[in-house]
Amino acid sequence: MSIPHAEQHLSSRSNWLRAAVMGANDGIVSTAALVVGVTAASSTRDPVVVAAIAGLIAGAASMAVGEYVSVAAAKDAQQADLQLEMRELEQDPGGELRELAAIYEARGVTPETALAVARELHEVDALAAHAQDELGITDALSARPLEAGIASAASFAVGGSVPLLAVLFAPFGSILYSVGIATTIALLILGVLSAMAGGAQRSRAVGRILIGGVLAMLVTFGGSALFGA
């Protein structure tokens, strides 16, 4: 007897994909905006290079800590819900059984079948059944702070290296143009990759990433140029 093929759904990537896309986008945009702003107020390359490197390092560290803390808070909330559900199962198993059966009835299952399914699941692993069908907590979608922090920091560093390399290798007089072109290309690539990884429409993913990044650089350049003047 052949074993049915287990489908790999794209939602299982949500833990690291969201953090990676956000980190890469932030790395590209924030480092490029910083470079553009400092270039607008500088007459030499050195301050621009120092600002880019400092921004990349600080940004990667900040993204790692921020993502870890935020996802850890979400994980704490999930654990608190699971603990509450565990206590309710201990105190009122019959009520929890009827509650689970009612969930299946609401999905269109007959009351008899719903109760039978709920009873069988309670016998196997009641907490897992309530976690998935009542709380919406599954293994694929559970919060993973360390994974999110690493993905966010690594992707920020990769994204931030794009404008940094443009600063290092472009003539000083053309830094703004070089950073603008390199950043635009990087945002386009990020949009395509994020769409491929998440199964989204490419034009929509590219558009929202590109428009947001360009606007951020324009705002930073305008403000920094005015401040520098």
Disulfide bonds with the S-S distance in Angstrom:
none
